[in-house]
Amino acid sequence: MEFEQVYRTCFDQVFRYLCRLTGDCSLAEELTAETFFRAMKALDSFRNDCPLQVWLCGIARRTYLSHLRKNGRIHTVPEPLPAEGQDTFDVLEDQEQAMMLHRLLHSLPEPYKEVFSLRVFGELSFRQIGSLFGKSENWACVTFHRAKAKLKDGMEESL
């Protein structure tokens, strides 16, 4: 498979995954570029034992973790602007809830955080997630639902 085709086919999914993982679309752009650079160098080593998107999301995850290690695990979340006709208070309330959810998500232990992010933000199937971890589809499904329950409980406790 040619790299250009891989890039066109998978860019959006990898970018969306990194946007949600980082909470910062500018950072996600940089990390997506780095992910595809790393993938281009390693494309010959892709064994086709999992879907290409799963392989790329694995590279994206490692790229993000590398970034966190280099930068002392610090990253920022941009402040959204109110949409036309939307009250600033409503935006702040939504933003507070979103930040609370992001904090809870980042405080989840592994593999819950990773599985939840891959499913919700990376839009991977349970089969793909299980394959990425070397586990079963059922394991991915159970882990996702446990992560979701932990987030729900955390949100309810915070309110």
N, C-alpha and C positions, 0 to 999 in steps of 0.2 A: 504494500500500500504506500502511495506517495505521501510525503509529509504534508503537502498543501491540502490534500483531501482530508487528512486527519484533522488539520487545523480548522478547515471550513466546517467539518461535521461536528466537531466537539467543542469549539471555542465557547459558545454560549453556555453550555452546561458547566464547563470548568469555571468560567467567569462568575456565573450565578452562585455556584458552590462557594467560591472564595469570597464573594461579596457578603454572603450570609455568615460565613465563618469568621471573617474579619470585622464586619460591621462598617467597613470603609471601602467604598467602590474605587477610590483612587488607588489605595493600597492593593486592592484586588486586581486592578489593571496591571500593576507592576508584577504582582505575583503570578498572574496568568501568563504574562510574557516570559517570566523566568521558568514557569512550568513547561511551556511549550519549547523553550530553548533546551531544557533538560531532556524533554521527551524526544526532541529531534536527535540529540546525541545518543539516546538509548533506544531508538526505534528498532534497530536491528536485534535488540535483546528481547523485544516483546514476543512472548511465546504463544500468544493466542489462547491461553488457558483461562482467560476471563475476558469479559467485554472490554473493548478499548477504553470506554468512558471510565470504567472502574480503575483501570491501570492509570489513566491520566489523573483521576481524582486522588489516587494514592500518591502520585508525584506531587500534586497540588498540596496535599496535606503535609507532606514532608517539607515542601518548599516553605509553607506557612510556619511550620514548627522551627525551621532553620531561621527564618526571619525573626521569630519571637526570641530565640536564643541569642541572636546577634544584637537585638535591640532591647534586651532586658525585659521582654514580655510586655512592652508598653505599646499601645496603639490607641488611637482616638476614634470616636464615632462622631461624624459630622452632624451639626444641628440642622434639622429640616426647617424650611420656611413654610408659613401657612399658605395653603392654597387659596386662590381667589374666593372670597366669600366665607372663608373659614376663620373662626375665632382663634386668636392666639392662645387663649386658655385651653381650647380643645386640643390644639397641637401639642401644648406642653403636657397635658394629661396623657395623650397618646404616647408622647415621647417618653414620659416617665414610666409608663407601663412597658413600653418596648425595652427601655434600658433595664428595668427590673427583670424582664424575661431574659435579656442578654446576660445580665449578671448571674442569674440562676443557671442558665445554660453553661456559662463558662465555669461555674463552680461545681457542675456535675462531674463525678469521677468518670474516668474512661472505663469501659468503652461506651457508656451511655451518651456522653457528649458527642462523640464521633459518629455513632450510629444515628442519633437524632439529626445531626447536621447533614449527614449523607442522604438520609431519607427526605427530610423537609427541604433543605436548601439545594442539595445536589440532585434531588429528584431521582435517586437510584432505587431500584426495586430491592425487595428483601433478598432475593436470590443474588443480586449483584453485591449487596453489602456483605452477605454471608461469605461470598467468594473472596471479597477483599480481605476479610479477616481469617480466611481459611476455616470457616465455620459453616453451619447449615443455614438454610433459608429460615427455618423455624427459630433458630437462635437469634437471628437478626430481628425477626418479628417480635419475639418476646423481649429482647433488649430494648427495642424501640418503644414498646408499650410501657415498659418499666420507666424509661427515661421520661416519657410523656406524663406518667403518673407523678413522678418526682417533681417535674416542672409545675404541674397543676397544683400539687400540695404546697409547693413553695410560693406560688402566686396567691393562693388562698390565705396562707399564713401572713403574707405581706400586706394584705388588704384588711 
